[in-house]
Amino acid sequence: MAPAEALAQGLRFIAGLFRQHGGRLVLLFLCLLAPLWLFVELADEIHELEAFHFDDPLLRWAQALAGPALDRFFVFMSAIGYQRGVVPADIALTLGLLAARRWREATFAGVSFAGSGLLNLATKQYFRRDRPSLWESIAPEHTFSFPSGHAMGSMTLAMAVTLLCWHTRFRWPVAALALLFVLLVGASRIYLGVHYPSDILGGWAAGMAWVAGVYLVLFRIRERPWQVR
C-alpha cells in the first residue's frame, strides 16, 4: 500500500471515530475534564487558605440588593434547591425509572445522586471551610462551606435529567430549565450569605464532573437513554 493511500485510510478511520464518538469526546472534555480542572484549582487555593478576590465583593453586592420580596424568593429557591426539592426529585426520578423497568437509566440516576451526596459530605469534612460571616443571614447554616451542597445537588439533578433527555426532542427545553434552576439555586446561597461564590463554583464543578463520569461509564456502549430496543 502506498504511503499516501495508507495516510488517507488512516484519516478516514479517525474521522469515522470522531463521527461515532464525537459527542462523548465533547462530553468528556466540557463536562468532565474542564470541571475537574476548575475544582482542583479551587480546592488547591482553599487548602492553602488563600482568599479569592471575587468572593467578598460579590457577597456585598448581593447584600446590597436585599429586600423583602427578594428575601422570600431566595429563601424559597434555597429550600427547593436541596431538602424540599432536589432530594425528593432525586428519589422520585430513580423510583420512576425503576418502575418503568429502565434499569440502566435507574442505575445512572441512583449512582449519580447517592454518589454526589456522599462526595459532598466527604469533601466538606476534608476542607472544613468556614461559612461567610459578613452579616447575619436570615437562613443561617452551621455546616462547613466548601463545596456547596445546594450547588452540587442541583447541578447533579440538572445534569442527570439533561443527559437522560438528550436524545429526545425535549433536550433543549430541559437543558434551558435545568440551567435556570441551577443558577437560581446558586444565586440564592450567595444572596443569603451562607456560601462564598467559590463554594458555588466548586459545587457546580464537582456535580457536573461526577455525573458526566457516571454517564460515560454506564452508557459507553451504543445503547442510550430512552433508546427503543
PyMOL commands that set and color helices and strands:
alter all, ss='L'
color gray80, all
select helices_A, chain A and resi 3-47+55-64+68-80+86-99+103-127+149-164+171-191+197-218
alter helices_A, ss='H'
color red, helices_A
deselect
rebuild
show_as cartoon
